[in-house]
Each structure stands twice: as C-alpha cells, then as structure tokens.
Amino acid sequence: MEVLNNGIGTAENSGYLKVERYDPQTTPLIAAAYKTVLANIGENPEREGLQNTPMRVAKAMQFLTHGYALIPEDILKSAMFREEYQQMVLVKDIEVYSLCEHHLLPFFGKAHVAYIPNGYITGLSKIARVVEAFARRLQVQERLTTQIRDCIQNTLNPLGVAVVIEAQHMCMQMRGIQKQNSVTTTSAFTGAFLREPTREEFIHLIGAKLH
C-alpha cells in the first residue's frame, strides 16, 4: 500500500488534505472489474453518478481488506513486556467491522478479549489492533474468533485466552431470512478459561457496567 494525496484541495488552499491508502497498480484492475459488474446488473457505468464509482469502490475494498498486509503476531511482539502479573487482562467492547466472505456484505459488532499473562504482557492497544488485523479480511465470524484466540495464545503463551464476538450480519438482515434484530455470538477459549470459574468471571465482566 502507498499513502497518496488525492484530495480536493490541499491544507494550504482549503484547509482540507485527503490522504488515502491504496496500491496504484492494483486499483485500476479492481476498478475495471467493478465497472463490468455495474454493466452486468443493468446500470450504465458511464453516467455521471457512476463514472468514478469503480475507482472509489476499488480504493474502499483495499481499505476494508487491509488486514492481509498486517502480521498480527508482529503487532503483539512490538509491545511485549516482561511482567509477573497473573490476573485477567480484559479489553472489551472492541468495535469489529468485517466482510462476510460468502456475500461480501458487512458484519459488525463488538469483540471482548481477555488473557491471563504468564510472564509477558502486551500493550492494551495491541489487542484491539490484532482484532482489526484479522477483521479487515474476508471472514466468517467463527474463524475470526479462533484466529484472534490462537494468535494471542501462540505469541504471548499466556495461561489462557478468551474471545467472545457479538455481531450483526447484513447477509441475514438485507437478504435471505431478513431478520433485523438477530445477533450472532461466538466464543473461543484456551487454558485457564476452559475452567468454569474463570470462564464465568470473564462472562460476568464483559456484561458488567464498570464505567
């Protein structure tokens, strides 16, 4: 990915500087494919409102899937610190935005991630970044949940990891069964969280209003 300025105006003459991240070689190829899609659904890609749509979508898709360019393990390792703390570390209500790989429609919600350190901790923001790195790929919620769990377990080697994701899927709400209020919950645990008391403490904490 490259960082390019493709904005309307600059900071000097309008106070607005638009910075976008995309691959200048890949973008026209993706745009050409979307132009074909527009024509095949019965639209006119040359009409005014759609002339720049393929390029916009090409850039948007690269942003929505930029997780492929990230290495989640390296994110955790970038802020690993030796620490003897061995109680639960919980980061909850992490916003999740992803694309279902079956229909390329969004699913979104919140992730709750906890681990019990075993000699090492990581920066709190790194947990959210790991969630983002896996979410910004074509996904299914079940795999996303286990990928986050396994990444933390294999990198930090904690005493246990717990991940719960609650999400709404547009492929269920906009098409198919069209159930507007359905929420899908997935969970994945390792180590200490496989024991009922620890798991119950985690479930209690993610549901508690402590702030």
C-alpha positions in Angstrom: 0.0 0.0 0.0 1.1 3.6 -0.6 0.0 6.8 1.0 -1.1 9.2 -1.6 -2.8 12.6 -1.6 -5.8 12.5 -3.9 -7.8 15.2 -2.2 -9.8 18.1 -3.4 -7.6 21.0 -2.4 -4.7 21.0 0.0 -4.1 22.1 3.5 -2.7 25.4 2.1 -5.6 26.5 -0.1 -8.7 24.9 1.5 -7.8 23.5 4.9 -8.6 20.0 3.6 -6.0 17.3 2.9 -7.3 14.0 1.9 -4.9 11.1 2.4 -5.8 7.6 1.0 -4.0 4.3 1.2 -4.1 2.1 -1.9 -1.9 0.3 -4.4 -1.8 2.4 -7.6 -1.1 -0.7 -9.6 -3.9 -2.9 -8.2 -6.5 -0.2 -8.0 -7.3 0.2 -11.8 -7.6 -3.6 -12.1 -10.1 -3.8 -9.3 -11.9 -0.8 -10.7 -12.2 -2.4 -14.1 -13.8 -5.4 -12.6 -16.4 -3.3 -10.7 -17.2 -1.4 -13.9 -18.0 -4.7 -15.5 -20.2 -5.6 -12.5 -22.2 -2.4 -12.9 -22.8 -3.1 -16.6 -23.9 -6.6 -15.9 -26.5 -5.6 -13.3 -28.1 -3.3 -15.9 -26.5 0.0 -15.0 -24.7 2.5 -17.2 -21.2 2.8 -15.8 -20.7 6.0 -17.9 -23.5 8.0 -16.4 -22.4 10.9 -14.3 -23.2 9.4 -10.9 -21.3 6.2 -11.6 -18.3 7.4 -13.6 -16.0 7.4 -10.6 -17.7 4.7 -8.6 -15.5 1.8 -9.8 -12.4 3.6 -8.6 -14.0 4.6 -5.3 -15.0 1.0 -4.6 -11.6 -0.3 -5.6 -10.0 2.0 -3.0 -12.7 1.2 -0.4 -12.2 -2.5 -0.9 -8.4 -2.2 -0.3 -9.1 -0.4 2.9 -11.7 -2.9 4.1 -9.3 -5.8 3.5 -6.0 -4.1 4.5 -5.6 -6.8 7.2 -4.0 -9.0 4.6 -1.0 -6.7 4.7 -0.7 -6.9 8.5 1.0 -9.6 10.6 -0.9 -9.8 13.9 1.8 -11.7 15.7 4.2 -8.9 15.0 1.7 -6.4 16.4 1.8 -8.2 19.7 5.6 -8.6 19.7 6.1 -4.9 19.1 5.0 -4.2 22.6 5.8 -7.3 24.7 6.9 -6.6 28.3 8.1 -9.0 31.0 5.7 -8.7 33.9 4.8 -11.1 36.7 1.1 -10.1 36.8 -1.1 -13.3 36.6 -4.6 -12.0 36.8 -7.1 -11.5 34.0 -6.4 -8.7 31.5 -9.7 -7.9 29.6 -10.2 -5.5 26.7 -13.9 -5.4 26.0 -16.3 -3.7 23.5 -13.7 -3.6 20.7 -15.5 -2.5 17.6 -15.4 -5.0 14.8 -16.1 -4.3 11.1 -15.6 -7.1 8.6 -16.8 -8.5 5.4 -18.6 -11.9 5.1 -16.7 -14.0 2.6 -19.9 -15.6 1.3 -21.6 -12.5 0.0 -19.1 -9.7 0.6 -21.6 -8.0 2.9 -20.6 -6.4 6.2 -20.9 -7.9 9.6 -20.2 -5.7 12.6 -20.3 -5.7 16.4 -18.0 -6.0 19.3 -15.2 -8.3 20.5 -14.3 -9.0 24.1 -10.8 -10.4 24.6 -9.1 -11.5 27.7 -5.9 -13.3 28.7 -4.0 -14.3 31.8 -0.3 -13.4 31.5 2.4 -16.0 32.0 5.5 -13.8 32.3 4.7 -11.4 29.5 2.0 -8.8 28.8 1.4 -6.7 25.7 0.2 -3.1 25.1 -3.5 -2.9 25.5 -4.0 -1.2 22.2 -2.2 -4.1 20.5 -5.1 -6.4 21.5 -7.5 -4.1 19.6 -5.1 -4.0 16.7 -4.9 -7.7 16.4 -8.7 -7.8 16.3 -8.6 -5.2 13.5 -5.9 -7.1 11.6 -8.0 -10.3 11.3 -11.3 -8.5 10.9 -10.1 -6.5 7.9 -10.1 -9.6 5.7 -12.8 -11.6 4.1 -14.1 -13.6 7.1 -16.6 -15.7 8.8 -17.2 -14.9 12.4 -16.3 -18.3 13.7 -12.9 -18.2 12.1 -12.3 -14.6 13.2 -12.9 -15.7 16.8 -10.4 -18.5 16.8 -7.8 -16.6 14.8 -7.7 -13.9 17.5 -7.5 -16.5 20.2 -4.8 -18.5 18.6 -2.7 -15.5 17.7 -2.6 -14.3 21.4 -2.1 -17.8 22.7 0.8 -18.7 20.4 2.5 -15.3 20.6 2.3 -14.5 24.3 2.0 -18.0 25.7 -0.4 -16.9 28.4 -2.1 -19.1 31.0 -5.3 -18.8 28.9 -7.2 -16.7 26.3 -10.9 -15.9 26.0 -12.6 -14.3 23.0 -16.2 -13.5 22.5 -17.6 -11.7 19.5 -21.2 -10.4 19.1 -22.1 -9.3 15.6 -24.9 -8.5 13.3 -24.7 -9.8 9.7 -26.1 -7.8 6.8 -26.3 -11.0 4.8 -29.1 -12.0 7.3 -30.7 -8.6 7.5 -30.6 -7.2 4.0 -31.1 -10.5 2.1 -32.0 -14.1 2.8 -34.0 -14.5 6.0 -34.1 -10.7 6.6 -34.2 -10.9 10.4 -33.3 -7.4 11.5 -32.6 -7.9 15.2 -30.6 -11.1 15.1 -27.2 -11.1 16.8 -24.6 -13.9 16.4 -22.3 -14.7 19.3 -19.2 -16.9 19.0 -16.6 -17.8 21.7 -13.2 -19.4 21.9 -11.2 -20.3 25.0 -7.9 -21.8 26.0 -6.1 -22.8 29.2 -7.5 -21.4 32.4 -10.6 -20.2 30.6 -11.6 -23.8 30.0 -12.3 -24.0 33.7 -15.8 -22.9 34.7 -14.9 -20.4 37.5 -12.5 -18.4 35.3 -14.8 -18.5 32.3 -17.8 -17.3 34.5 -15.7 -14.4 35.8 -14.9 -13.4 32.2 -18.6 -13.7 31.2 -19.6 -11.6 34.2 -17.0 -8.9 33.5 -18.0 -8.5 29.8 -21.6 -8.0 30.8 -20.9 -5.7 33.8 -21.1 -1.9 33.6 -18.0 -0.8 35.4 -17.7 2.7 33.8 
